[in-house]
Amino acid sequence: KLRRIRRPVRDGQRDAGTGGAMSHPLDPYVTAAIFAALAPFFAYLTWRFRPQGDEIVTINMVMFVLNGTMLVLVLFVVARVLVRGTLH
């Protein structure tokens, strides 16, 4: 039982294109579409709750971290698409 559970993990590590959460070809594009749909919402929230005075520094740091995380995730998805296109 344990061997059967562990085996797909090893296969996924050996071949980056198969196994794992993002094995389906459409997944990167679905993820990108979700981020594209969420981007205006985050932009609206940033504008709607734009701070005044001393809050600005704190809120700007939080938004900077959030936007950086979003950018890293998008780049990660793009990298996976490029790697998959190169391997296959």
PDB file of N, CA, C and O in Angstrom, chain B, residues numbered from 101:
ATOM      1  N   LYS B 101       0.840  -1.201   0.000  1.00  0.00           N
ATOM      2  CA  LYS B 101       0.000   0.000   0.000  1.00  0.00           C
ATOM      3  C   LYS B 101       0.878   1.256   0.000  1.00  0.00           C
ATOM      4  O   LYS B 101       0.651   2.177  -0.784  1.00  0.00           O
ATOM      5  N   LEU B 102       1.864   1.284   0.868  1.00  0.00           N
ATOM      6  CA  LEU B 102       2.731   2.457   0.911  1.00  0.00           C
ATOM      7  C   LEU B 102       3.492   2.636  -0.392  1.00  0.00           C
ATOM      8  O   LEU B 102       3.676   3.757  -0.866  1.00  0.00           O
ATOM      9  N   ARG B 103       3.937   1.512  -0.973  1.00  0.00           N
ATOM     10  CA  ARG B 103       4.708   1.605  -2.207  1.00  0.00           C
ATOM     11  C   ARG B 103       3.851   2.181  -3.326  1.00  0.00           C
ATOM     12  O   ARG B 103       4.329   2.972  -4.139  1.00  0.00           O
ATOM     13  N   ARG B 104       2.563   1.774  -3.364  1.00  0.00           N
ATOM     14  CA  ARG B 104       1.686   2.267  -4.415  1.00  0.00           C
ATOM     15  C   ARG B 104       1.463   3.781  -4.256  1.00  0.00           C
ATOM     16  O   ARG B 104       1.334   4.496  -5.250  1.00  0.00           O
ATOM     17  N   ILE B 105       1.417   4.259  -3.021  1.00  0.00           N
ATOM     18  CA  ILE B 105       1.186   5.690  -2.793  1.00  0.00           C
ATOM     19  C   ILE B 105       2.429   6.496  -3.173  1.00  0.00           C
ATOM     20  O   ILE B 105       2.321   7.582  -3.742  1.00  0.00           O
ATOM     21  N   ARG B 106       3.593   5.965  -2.860  1.00  0.00           N
ATOM     22  CA  ARG B 106       4.806   6.733  -3.074  1.00  0.00           C
ATOM     23  C   ARG B 106       5.218   6.771  -4.547  1.00  0.00           C
ATOM     24  O   ARG B 106       5.917   7.695  -4.962  1.00  0.00           O
ATOM     25  N   ARG B 107       4.803   5.798  -5.333  1.00  0.00           N
ATOM     26  CA  ARG B 107       5.336   5.659  -6.682  1.00  0.00           C
ATOM     27  C   ARG B 107       5.019   6.840  -7.613  1.00  0.00           C
ATOM     28  O   ARG B 107       5.912   7.289  -8.332  1.00  0.00           O
ATOM     29  N   PRO B 108       3.777   7.362  -7.628  1.00  0.00           N
ATOM     30  CA  PRO B 108       3.508   8.497  -8.525  1.00  0.00           C
ATOM     31  C   PRO B 108       4.368   9.716  -8.204  1.00  0.00           C
ATOM     32  O   PRO B 108       4.717  10.486  -9.099  1.00  0.00           O
ATOM     33  N   VAL B 109       4.708   9.890  -6.930  1.00  0.00           N
ATOM     34  CA  VAL B 109       5.543  11.038  -6.556  1.00  0.00           C
ATOM     35  C   VAL B 109       6.900  10.913  -7.222  1.00  0.00           C
ATOM     36  O   VAL B 109       7.429  11.882  -7.766  1.00  0.00           O
ATOM     37  N   ARG B 110       7.464   9.703  -7.175  1.00  0.00           N
ATOM     38  CA  ARG B 110       8.767   9.502  -7.808  1.00  0.00           C
ATOM     39  C   ARG B 110       8.668   9.711  -9.316  1.00  0.00           C
ATOM     40  O   ARG B 110       9.561  10.307  -9.917  1.00  0.00           O
ATOM     41  N   ASP B 111       7.586   9.223  -9.937  1.00  0.00           N
ATOM     42  CA  ASP B 111       7.423   9.428 -11.369  1.00  0.00           C
ATOM     43  C   ASP B 111       7.325  10.921 -11.695  1.00  0.00           C
ATOM     44  O   ASP B 111       7.903  11.389 -12.676  1.00  0.00           O
ATOM     45  N   GLY B 112       6.589  11.661 -10.866  1.00  0.00           N
ATOM     46  CA  GLY B 112       6.446  13.077 -11.107  1.00  0.00           C
ATOM     47  C   GLY B 112       7.765  13.815 -10.989  1.00  0.00           C
ATOM     48  O   GLY B 112       8.009  14.778 -11.716  1.00  0.00           O
ATOM     49  N   GLN B 113       8.623  13.367 -10.068  1.00  0.00           N
ATOM     50  CA  GLN B 113       9.920  14.022  -9.915  1.00  0.00           C
ATOM     51  C   GLN B 113      10.834  13.689 -11.091  1.00  0.00           C
ATOM     52  O   GLN B 113      11.647  14.515 -11.506  1.00  0.00           O
ATOM     53  N   ARG B 114      10.696  12.469 -11.629  1.00  0.00           N
ATOM     54  CA  ARG B 114      11.589  12.069 -12.718  1.00  0.00           C
ATOM     55  C   ARG B 114      11.231  12.800 -14.012  1.00  0.00           C
ATOM     56  O   ARG B 114      12.118  13.267 -14.727  1.00  0.00           O
ATOM     57  N   ASP B 115       9.938  12.900 -14.312  1.00  0.00           N
ATOM     58  CA  ASP B 115       9.500  13.565 -15.528  1.00  0.00           C
ATOM     59  C   ASP B 115       8.651  14.771 -15.137  1.00  0.00           C
ATOM     60  O   ASP B 115       7.545  14.615 -14.619  1.00  0.00           O
ATOM     61  N   ALA B 116       9.164  15.960 -15.381  1.00  0.00           N
ATOM     62  CA  ALA B 116       8.490  17.175 -14.920  1.00  0.00           C
ATOM     63  C   ALA B 116       7.148  17.375 -15.616  1.00  0.00           C
ATOM     64  O   ALA B 116       6.287  18.089 -15.102  1.00  0.00           O
ATOM     65  N   GLY B 117       6.960  16.747 -16.787  1.00  0.00           N
ATOM     66  CA  GLY B 117       5.739  16.971 -17.535  1.00  0.00           C
ATOM     67  C   GLY B 117       4.579  16.125 -17.067  1.00  0.00           C
ATOM     68  O   GLY B 117       3.435  16.411 -17.421  1.00  0.00           O
ATOM     69  N   THR B 118       4.837  15.075 -16.269  1.00  0.00           N
ATOM     70  CA  THR B 118       3.759  14.182 -15.857  1.00  0.00           C
ATOM     71  C   THR B 118       3.716  14.118 -14.343  1.00  0.00           C
ATOM     72  O   THR B 118       4.719  14.347 -13.667  1.00  0.00           O
ATOM     73  N   GLY B 119       2.536  13.801 -13.820  1.00  0.00           N
ATOM     74  CA  GLY B 119       2.380  13.694 -12.378  1.00  0.00           C
ATOM     75  C   GLY B 119       2.326  15.049 -11.719  1.00  0.00           C
ATOM     76  O   GLY B 119       2.668  16.060 -12.333  1.00  0.00           O
ATOM     77  N   GLY B 120       1.902  15.075 -10.478  1.00  0.00           N
ATOM     78  CA  GLY B 120       1.831  16.338  -9.755  1.00  0.00           C
ATOM     79  C   GLY B 120       0.525  17.054 -10.016  1.00  0.00           C
ATOM     80  O   GLY B 120      -0.316  16.577 -10.778  1.00  0.00           O
ATOM     81  N   ALA B 121       0.359  18.199  -9.381  1.00  0.00           N
ATOM     82  CA  ALA B 121      -0.921  18.896  -9.413  1.00  0.00           C
ATOM     83  C   ALA B 121      -1.189  19.528 -10.775  1.00  0.00           C
ATOM     84  O   ALA B 121      -2.344  19.687 -11.169  1.00  0.00           O
ATOM     85  N   MET B 122      -0.119  19.892 -11.502  1.00  0.00           N
ATOM     86  CA  MET B 122      -0.311  20.641 -12.748  1.00  0.00           C
ATOM     87  C   MET B 122       0.038  19.771 -13.953  1.00  0.00           C
ATOM     88  O   MET B 122       0.616  20.268 -14.920  1.00  0.00           O
ATOM     89  N   SER B 123      -0.303  18.477 -13.911  1.00  0.00           N
ATOM     90  CA  SER B 123       0.060  17.583 -15.001  1.00  0.00           C
ATOM     91  C   SER B 123      -0.813  17.822 -16.232  1.00  0.00           C
ATOM     92  O   SER B 123      -0.364  17.594 -17.355  1.00  0.00           O
ATOM     93  N   HIS B 124      -2.052  18.276 -16.037  1.00  0.00           N
ATOM     94  CA  HIS B 124      -2.941  18.484 -17.172  1.00  0.00           C
ATOM     95  C   HIS B 124      -2.474  19.683 -17.995  1.00  0.00           C
ATOM     96  O   HIS B 124      -2.128  20.717 -17.424  1.00  0.00           O
ATOM     97  N   PRO B 125      -2.457  19.567 -19.323  1.00  0.00           N
ATOM     98  CA  PRO B 125      -1.907  20.646 -20.160  1.00  0.00           C
ATOM     99  C   PRO B 125      -2.633  21.971 -19.981  1.00  0.00           C
ATOM    100  O   PRO B 125      -2.021  23.032 -20.104  1.00  0.00           O
ATOM    101  N   LEU B 126      -3.949  21.925 -19.688  1.00  0.00           N
ATOM    102  CA  LEU B 126      -4.716  23.164 -19.597  1.00  0.00           C
ATOM    103  C   LEU B 126      -4.475  23.913 -18.290  1.00  0.00           C
ATOM    104  O   LEU B 126      -4.771  25.104 -18.198  1.00  0.00           O
ATOM    105  N   ASP B 127      -3.942  23.228 -17.277  1.00  0.00           N
ATOM    106  CA  ASP B 127      -3.845  23.844 -15.954  1.00  0.00           C
ATOM    107  C   ASP B 127      -3.107  25.188 -15.938  1.00  0.00           C
ATOM    108  O   ASP B 127      -3.608  26.132 -15.327  1.00  0.00           O
ATOM    109  N   PRO B 128      -1.934  25.315 -16.586  1.00  0.00           N
ATOM    110  CA  PRO B 128      -1.250  26.622 -16.544  1.00  0.00           C
ATOM    111  C   PRO B 128      -2.112  27.727 -17.144  1.00  0.00           C
ATOM    112  O   PRO B 128      -2.136  28.846 -16.632  1.00  0.00           O
ATOM    113  N   TYR B 129      -2.821  27.414 -18.229  1.00  0.00           N
ATOM    114  CA  TYR B 129      -3.643  28.444 -18.858  1.00  0.00           C
ATOM    115  C   TYR B 129      -4.840  28.793 -17.985  1.00  0.00           C
ATOM    116  O   TYR B 129      -5.237  29.955 -17.901  1.00  0.00           O
ATOM    117  N   VAL B 130      -5.418  27.777 -17.331  1.00  0.00           N
ATOM    118  CA  VAL B 130      -6.529  28.041 -16.409  1.00  0.00           C
ATOM    119  C   VAL B 130      -6.044  28.926 -15.266  1.00  0.00           C
ATOM    120  O   VAL B 130      -6.721  29.881 -14.884  1.00  0.00           O
ATOM    121  N   THR B 131      -4.866  28.606 -14.720  1.00  0.00           N
ATOM    122  CA  THR B 131      -4.303  29.412 -13.637  1.00  0.00           C
ATOM    123  C   THR B 131      -4.074  30.846 -14.104  1.00  0.00           C
ATOM    124  O   THR B 131      -4.402  31.795 -13.391  1.00  0.00           O
ATOM    125  N   ALA B 132      -3.513  31.001 -15.298  1.00  0.00           N
ATOM    126  CA  ALA B 132      -3.264  32.348 -15.835  1.00  0.00           C
ATOM    127  C   ALA B 132      -4.576  33.101 -16.016  1.00  0.00           C
ATOM    128  O   ALA B 132      -4.647  34.300 -15.746  1.00  0.00           O
ATOM    129  N   ALA B 133      -5.618  32.400 -16.472  1.00  0.00           N
ATOM    130  CA  ALA B 133      -6.917  33.051 -16.670  1.00  0.00           C
ATOM    131  C   ALA B 133      -7.498  33.504 -15.328  1.00  0.00           C
ATOM    132  O   ALA B 133      -8.092  34.578 -15.228  1.00  0.00           O
ATOM    133  N   ILE B 134      -7.320  32.674 -14.305  1.00  0.00           N
ATOM    134  CA  ILE B 134      -7.819  33.039 -12.975  1.00  0.00           C
ATOM    135  C   ILE B 134      -7.120  34.301 -12.480  1.00  0.00           C
ATOM    136  O   ILE B 134      -7.764  35.213 -11.962  1.00  0.00           O
ATOM    137  N   PHE B 135      -5.772  34.348 -12.645  1.00  0.00           N
ATOM    138  CA  PHE B 135      -5.037  35.530 -12.211  1.00  0.00           C
ATOM    139  C   PHE B 135      -5.463  36.753 -13.013  1.00  0.00           C
ATOM    140  O   PHE B 135      -5.593  37.848 -12.465  1.00  0.00           O
ATOM    141  N   ALA B 136      -5.682  36.561 -14.316  1.00  0.00           N
ATOM    142  CA  ALA B 136      -6.110  37.687 -15.160  1.00  0.00           C
ATOM    143  C   ALA B 136      -7.474  38.202 -14.714  1.00  0.00           C
ATOM    144  O   ALA B 136      -7.737  39.404 -14.761  1.00  0.00           O
ATOM    145  N   ALA B 137      -8.346  37.283 -14.278  1.00  0.00           N
ATOM    146  CA  ALA B 137      -9.662  37.700 -13.816  1.00  0.00           C
ATOM    147  C   ALA B 137      -9.580  38.396 -12.452  1.00  0.00           C
ATOM    148  O   ALA B 137     -10.365  39.300 -12.163  1.00  0.00           O
ATOM    149  N   LEU B 138      -8.634  37.972 -11.625  1.00  0.00           N
ATOM    150  CA  LEU B 138      -8.523  38.550 -10.291  1.00  0.00           C
ATOM    151  C   LEU B 138      -7.798  39.888 -10.289  1.00  0.00           C
ATOM    152  O   LEU B 138      -7.990  40.689  -9.374  1.00  0.00           O
ATOM    153  N   ALA B 139      -6.971  40.145 -11.294  1.00  0.00           N
ATOM    154  CA  ALA B 139      -6.153  41.363 -11.297  1.00  0.00           C
ATOM    155  C   ALA B 139      -6.987  42.645 -11.181  1.00  0.00           C
ATOM    156  O   ALA B 139      -6.666  43.494 -10.349  1.00  0.00           O
ATOM    157  N   PRO B 140      -8.057  42.818 -11.991  1.00  0.00           N
ATOM    158  CA  PRO B 140      -8.855  44.049 -11.833  1.00  0.00           C
ATOM    159  C   PRO B 140      -9.480  44.167 -10.447  1.00  0.00           C
ATOM    160  O   PRO B 140      -9.614  45.265  -9.907  1.00  0.00           O
ATOM    161  N   PHE B 141      -9.865  43.014  -9.873  1.00  0.00           N
ATOM    162  CA  PHE B 141     -10.458  43.042  -8.535  1.00  0.00           C
ATOM    163  C   PHE B 141      -9.460  43.578  -7.511  1.00  0.00           C
ATOM    164  O   PHE B 141      -9.799  44.418  -6.678  1.00  0.00           O
ATOM    165  N   PHE B 142      -8.197  43.069  -7.586  1.00  0.00           N
ATOM    166  CA  PHE B 142      -7.175  43.569  -6.670  1.00  0.00           C
ATOM    167  C   PHE B 142      -6.890  45.052  -6.926  1.00  0.00           C
ATOM    168  O   PHE B 142      -6.671  45.821  -5.990  1.00  0.00           O
ATOM    169  N   ALA B 143      -6.896  45.437  -8.188  1.00  0.00           N
ATOM    170  CA  ALA B 143      -6.661  46.845  -8.510  1.00  0.00           C
ATOM    171  C   ALA B 143      -7.772  47.713  -7.927  1.00  0.00           C
ATOM    172  O   ALA B 143      -7.511  48.794  -7.399  1.00  0.00           O
ATOM    173  N   TYR B 144      -9.023  47.233  -8.026  1.00  0.00           N
ATOM    174  CA  TYR B 144     -10.134  47.992  -7.461  1.00  0.00           C
ATOM    175  C   TYR B 144     -10.001  48.100  -5.944  1.00  0.00           C
ATOM    176  O   TYR B 144     -10.218  49.169  -5.374  1.00  0.00           O
ATOM    177  N   LEU B 145      -9.642  46.988  -5.289  1.00  0.00           N
ATOM    178  CA  LEU B 145      -9.480  47.030  -3.837  1.00  0.00           C
ATOM    179  C   LEU B 145      -8.391  48.015  -3.446  1.00  0.00           C
ATOM    180  O   LEU B 145      -8.533  48.763  -2.479  1.00  0.00           O
ATOM    181  N   THR B 146      -7.298  48.006  -4.210  1.00  0.00           N
ATOM    182  CA  THR B 146      -6.205  48.936  -3.914  1.00  0.00           C
ATOM    183  C   THR B 146      -6.692  50.372  -4.022  1.00  0.00           C
ATOM    184  O   THR B 146      -6.340  51.207  -3.189  1.00  0.00           O
ATOM    185  N   TRP B 147      -7.502  50.672  -5.042  1.00  0.00           N
ATOM    186  CA  TRP B 147      -7.990  52.032  -5.216  1.00  0.00           C
ATOM    187  C   TRP B 147      -9.054  52.362  -4.179  1.00  0.00           C
ATOM    188  O   TRP B 147      -9.064  53.462  -3.625  1.00  0.00           O
ATOM    189  N   ARG B 148      -9.957  51.405  -3.911  1.00  0.00           N
ATOM    190  CA  ARG B 148     -11.079  51.660  -3.015  1.00  0.00           C
ATOM    191  C   ARG B 148     -10.599  51.962  -1.599  1.00  0.00           C
ATOM    192  O   ARG B 148     -11.118  52.860  -0.936  1.00  0.00           O
ATOM    193  N   PHE B 149      -9.607  51.207  -1.144  1.00  0.00           N
ATOM    194  CA  PHE B 149      -9.127  51.389   0.228  1.00  0.00           C
ATOM    195  C   PHE B 149      -7.793  52.122   0.252  1.00  0.00           C
ATOM    196  O   PHE B 149      -6.937  51.843   1.092  1.00  0.00           O
ATOM    197  N   ARG B 150      -7.618  53.074  -0.686  1.00  0.00           N
ATOM    198  CA  ARG B 150      -6.357  53.807  -0.694  1.00  0.00           C
ATOM    199  C   ARG B 150      -6.250  54.597   0.606  1.00  0.00           C
ATOM    200  O   ARG B 150      -7.179  55.304   0.997  1.00  0.00           O
ATOM    201  N   PRO B 151      -5.109  54.466   1.263  1.00  0.00           N
ATOM    202  CA  PRO B 151      -4.971  55.027   2.610  1.00  0.00           C
ATOM    203  C   PRO B 151      -4.596  56.502   2.595  1.00  0.00           C
ATOM    204  O   PRO B 151      -4.107  57.035   1.599  1.00  0.00           O
ATOM    205  N   GLN B 152      -4.844  57.146   3.744  1.00  0.00           N
ATOM    206  CA  GLN B 152      -4.421  58.529   3.930  1.00  0.00           C
ATOM    207  C   GLN B 152      -3.476  58.599   5.129  1.00  0.00           C
ATOM    208  O   GLN B 152      -3.662  57.898   6.123  1.00  0.00           O
ATOM    209  N   GLY B 153      -2.461  59.454   5.016  1.00  0.00           N
ATOM    210  CA  GLY B 153      -1.586  59.709   6.154  1.00  0.00           C
ATOM    211  C   GLY B 153      -0.636  58.560   6.443  1.00  0.00           C
ATOM    212  O   GLY B 153      -0.014  58.007   5.536  1.00  0.00           O
ATOM    213  N   ASP B 154      -0.530  58.201   7.745  1.00  0.00           N
ATOM    214  CA  ASP B 154       0.493  57.263   8.188  1.00  0.00           C
ATOM    215  C   ASP B 154       0.221  55.835   7.709  1.00  0.00           C
ATOM    216  O   ASP B 154       1.134  55.009   7.671  1.00  0.00           O
ATOM    217  N   GLU B 155      -1.026  55.542   7.345  1.00  0.00           N
ATOM    218  CA  GLU B 155      -1.338  54.177   6.906  1.00  0.00           C
ATOM    219  C   GLU B 155      -0.648  53.834   5.593  1.00  0.00           C
ATOM    220  O   GLU B 155      -0.441  52.660   5.285  1.00  0.00           O
ATOM    221  N   ILE B 156      -0.289  54.860   4.815  1.00  0.00           N
ATOM    222  CA  ILE B 156       0.175  54.636   3.444  1.00  0.00           C
ATOM    223  C   ILE B 156       1.365  53.681   3.420  1.00  0.00           C
ATOM    224  O   ILE B 156       1.404  52.765   2.598  1.00  0.00           O
ATOM    225  N   VAL B 157       2.341  53.886   4.314  1.00  0.00           N
ATOM    226  CA  VAL B 157       3.553  53.070   4.280  1.00  0.00           C
ATOM    227  C   VAL B 157       3.204  51.603   4.507  1.00  0.00           C
ATOM    228  O   VAL B 157       3.675  50.727   3.781  1.00  0.00           O
ATOM    229  N   THR B 158       2.369  51.336   5.527  1.00  0.00           N
ATOM    230  CA  THR B 158       2.025  49.949   5.851  1.00  0.00           C
ATOM    231  C   THR B 158       1.276  49.288   4.713  1.00  0.00           C
ATOM    232  O   THR B 158       1.631  48.189   4.289  1.00  0.00           O
ATOM    233  N   ILE B 159       0.228  49.958   4.208  1.00  0.00           N
ATOM    234  CA  ILE B 159      -0.601  49.378   3.151  1.00  0.00           C
ATOM    235  C   ILE B 159       0.240  49.172   1.885  1.00  0.00           C
ATOM    236  O   ILE B 159       0.109  48.149   1.213  1.00  0.00           O
ATOM    237  N   ASN B 160       1.097  50.140   1.564  1.00  0.00           N
ATOM    238  CA  ASN B 160       1.908  50.004   0.361  1.00  0.00           C
ATOM    239  C   ASN B 160       2.848  48.810   0.482  1.00  0.00           C
ATOM    240  O   ASN B 160       3.078  48.109  -0.503  1.00  0.00           O
ATOM    241  N   MET B 161       3.398  48.565   1.680  1.00  0.00           N
ATOM    242  CA  MET B 161       4.258  47.400   1.859  1.00  0.00           C
ATOM    243  C   MET B 161       3.462  46.115   1.651  1.00  0.00           C
ATOM    244  O   MET B 161       3.929  45.180   1.001  1.00  0.00           O
ATOM    245  N   VAL B 162       2.241  46.081   2.217  1.00  0.00           N
ATOM    246  CA  VAL B 162       1.412  44.877   2.066  1.00  0.00           C
ATOM    247  C   VAL B 162       1.089  44.641   0.591  1.00  0.00           C
ATOM    248  O   VAL B 162       1.215  43.520   0.098  1.00  0.00           O
ATOM    249  N   MET B 163       0.675  45.689  -0.106  1.00  0.00           N
ATOM    250  CA  MET B 163       0.335  45.534  -1.522  1.00  0.00           C
ATOM    251  C   MET B 163       1.569  45.159  -2.339  1.00  0.00           C
ATOM    252  O   MET B 163       1.470  44.391  -3.297  1.00  0.00           O
ATOM    253  N   PHE B 164       2.729  45.698  -1.964  1.00  0.00           N
ATOM    254  CA  PHE B 164       3.959  45.357  -2.671  1.00  0.00           C
ATOM    255  C   PHE B 164       4.250  43.868  -2.534  1.00  0.00           C
ATOM    256  O   PHE B 164       4.624  43.210  -3.505  1.00  0.00           O
ATOM    257  N   VAL B 165       4.077  43.337  -1.318  1.00  0.00           N
ATOM    258  CA  VAL B 165       4.316  41.906  -1.096  1.00  0.00           C
ATOM    259  C   VAL B 165       3.299  41.071  -1.888  1.00  0.00           C
ATOM    260  O   VAL B 165       3.658  40.074  -2.514  1.00  0.00           O
ATOM    261  N   LEU B 166       2.021  41.493  -1.851  1.00  0.00           N
ATOM    262  CA  LEU B 166       0.990  40.744  -2.577  1.00  0.00           C
ATOM    263  C   LEU B 166       1.270  40.752  -4.075  1.00  0.00           C
ATOM    264  O   LEU B 166       1.202  39.712  -4.730  1.00  0.00           O
ATOM    265  N   ASN B 167       1.586  41.930  -4.618  1.00  0.00           N
ATOM    266  CA  ASN B 167       1.843  42.020  -6.059  1.00  0.00           C
ATOM    267  C   ASN B 167       3.090  41.221  -6.425  1.00  0.00           C
ATOM    268  O   ASN B 167       3.130  40.585  -7.478  1.00  0.00           O
ATOM    269  N   GLY B 168       4.104  41.249  -5.567  1.00  0.00           N
ATOM    270  CA  GLY B 168       5.302  40.455  -5.817  1.00  0.00           C
ATOM    271  C   GLY B 168       4.989  38.970  -5.838  1.00  0.00           C
ATOM    272  O   GLY B 168       5.506  38.229  -6.674  1.00  0.00           O
ATOM    273  N   THR B 169       4.126  38.530  -4.898  1.00  0.00           N
ATOM    274  CA  THR B 169       3.743  37.116  -4.869  1.00  0.00           C
ATOM    275  C   THR B 169       2.992  36.737  -6.133  1.00  0.00           C
ATOM    276  O   THR B 169       3.246  35.683  -6.715  1.00  0.00           O
ATOM    277  N   MET B 170       2.056  37.601  -6.566  1.00  0.00           N
ATOM    278  CA  MET B 170       1.309  37.339  -7.797  1.00  0.00           C
ATOM    279  C   MET B 170       2.267  37.236  -8.980  1.00  0.00           C
ATOM    280  O   MET B 170       2.129  36.345  -9.818  1.00  0.00           O
ATOM    281  N   LEU B 171       3.244  38.154  -9.051  1.00  0.00           N
ATOM    282  CA  LEU B 171       4.188  38.161 -10.170  1.00  0.00           C
ATOM    283  C   LEU B 171       5.004  36.877 -10.192  1.00  0.00           C
ATOM    284  O   LEU B 171       5.209  36.278 -11.248  1.00  0.00           O
ATOM    285  N   VAL B 172       5.473  36.455  -9.002  1.00  0.00           N
ATOM    286  CA  VAL B 172       6.258  35.223  -8.930  1.00  0.00           C
ATOM    287  C   VAL B 172       5.424  34.032  -9.394  1.00  0.00           C
ATOM    288  O   VAL B 172       5.918  33.172 -10.124  1.00  0.00           O
ATOM    289  N   LEU B 173       4.149  33.981  -8.967  1.00  0.00           N
ATOM    290  CA  LEU B 173       3.288  32.867  -9.366  1.00  0.00           C
ATOM    291  C   LEU B 173       3.066  32.864 -10.875  1.00  0.00           C
ATOM    292  O   LEU B 173       3.101  31.808 -11.508  1.00  0.00           O
ATOM    293  N   VAL B 174       2.838  34.048 -11.454  1.00  0.00           N
ATOM    294  CA  VAL B 174       2.626  34.128 -12.903  1.00  0.00           C
ATOM    295  C   VAL B 174       3.887  33.684 -13.642  1.00  0.00           C
ATOM    296  O   VAL B 174       3.811  32.928 -14.611  1.00  0.00           O
ATOM    297  N   LEU B 175       5.057  34.161 -13.177  1.00  0.00           N
ATOM    298  CA  LEU B 175       6.310  33.765 -13.819  1.00  0.00           C
ATOM    299  C   LEU B 175       6.517  32.268 -13.704  1.00  0.00           C
ATOM    300  O   LEU B 175       7.005  31.635 -14.641  1.00  0.00           O
ATOM    301  N   PHE B 176       6.148  31.688 -12.554  1.00  0.00           N
ATOM    302  CA  PHE B 176       6.280  30.246 -12.357  1.00  0.00           C
ATOM    303  C   PHE B 176       5.421  29.486 -13.368  1.00  0.00           C
ATOM    304  O   PHE B 176       5.857  28.488 -13.942  1.00  0.00           O
ATOM    305  N   VAL B 177       4.187  29.975 -13.580  1.00  0.00           N
ATOM    306  CA  VAL B 177       3.297  29.320 -14.550  1.00  0.00           C
ATOM    307  C   VAL B 177       3.883  29.417 -15.952  1.00  0.00           C
ATOM    308  O   VAL B 177       3.896  28.436 -16.695  1.00  0.00           O
ATOM    309  N   VAL B 178       4.376  30.620 -16.316  1.00  0.00           N
ATOM    310  CA  VAL B 178       4.967  30.801 -17.648  1.00  0.00           C
ATOM    311  C   VAL B 178       6.173  29.894 -17.824  1.00  0.00           C
ATOM    312  O   VAL B 178       6.356  29.293 -18.883  1.00  0.00           O
ATOM    313  N   ALA B 179       7.002  29.793 -16.779  1.00  0.00           N
ATOM    314  CA  ALA B 179       8.181  28.927 -16.857  1.00  0.00           C
ATOM    315  C   ALA B 179       7.770  27.477 -17.074  1.00  0.00           C
ATOM    316  O   ALA B 179       8.403  26.761 -17.850  1.00  0.00           O
ATOM    317  N   ARG B 180       6.714  27.039 -16.395  1.00  0.00           N
ATOM    318  CA  ARG B 180       6.262  25.650 -16.566  1.00  0.00           C
ATOM    319  C   ARG B 180       5.791  25.412 -17.996  1.00  0.00           C
ATOM    320  O   ARG B 180       6.057  24.360 -18.577  1.00  0.00           O
ATOM    321  N   VAL B 181       5.080  26.406 -18.568  1.00  0.00           N
ATOM    322  CA  VAL B 181       4.614  26.260 -19.951  1.00  0.00           C
ATOM    323  C   VAL B 181       5.812  26.162 -20.894  1.00  0.00           C
ATOM    324  O   VAL B 181       5.830  25.320 -21.793  1.00  0.00           O
ATOM    325  N   LEU B 182       6.809  27.021 -20.691  1.00  0.00           N
ATOM    326  CA  LEU B 182       7.979  27.015 -21.567  1.00  0.00           C
ATOM    327  C   LEU B 182       8.745  25.704 -21.442  1.00  0.00           C
ATOM    328  O   LEU B 182       9.172  25.134 -22.447  1.00  0.00           O
ATOM    329  N   VAL B 183       8.921  25.222 -20.209  1.00  0.00           N
ATOM    330  CA  VAL B 183       9.652  23.971 -20.006  1.00  0.00           C
ATOM    331  C   VAL B 183       8.908  22.817 -20.671  1.00  0.00           C
ATOM    332  O   VAL B 183       9.517  21.967 -21.322  1.00  0.00           O
ATOM    333  N   ARG B 184       7.587  22.795 -20.502  1.00  0.00           N
ATOM    334  CA  ARG B 184       6.804  21.713 -21.111  1.00  0.00           C
ATOM    335  C   ARG B 184       6.912  21.782 -22.633  1.00  0.00           C
ATOM    336  O   ARG B 184       7.011  20.749 -23.295  1.00  0.00           O
ATOM    337  N   GLY B 185       6.893  22.992 -23.190  1.00  0.00           N
ATOM    338  CA  GLY B 185       7.006  23.125 -24.644  1.00  0.00           C
ATOM    339  C   GLY B 185       8.373  22.677 -25.149  1.00  0.00           C
ATOM    340  O   GLY B 185       8.487  22.147 -26.254  1.00  0.00           O
ATOM    341  N   THR B 186       9.419  22.889 -24.333  1.00  0.00           N
ATOM    342  CA  THR B 186      10.758  22.499 -24.751  1.00  0.00           C
ATOM    343  C   THR B 186      10.945  20.995 -24.669  1.00  0.00           C
ATOM    344  O   THR B 186      11.583  20.396 -25.534  1.00  0.00           O
ATOM    345  N   LEU B 187      10.378  20.371 -23.610  1.00  0.00           N
ATOM    346  CA  LEU B 187      10.614  18.945 -23.399  1.00  0.00           C
ATOM    347  C   LEU B 187       9.852  18.104 -24.407  1.00  0.00           C
ATOM    348  O   LEU B 187      10.360  17.089 -24.882  1.00  0.00           O
ATOM    349  N   HIS B 188       8.610  18.529 -24.744  1.00  0.00           N
ATOM    350  CA  HIS B 188       7.777  17.652 -25.581  1.00  0.00           C
ATOM    351  C   HIS B 188       7.780  18.143 -27.023  1.00  0.00           C
ATOM    352  O   HIS B 188       7.138  17.539 -27.882  1.00  0.00           O
TER     353      HIS B 188
END
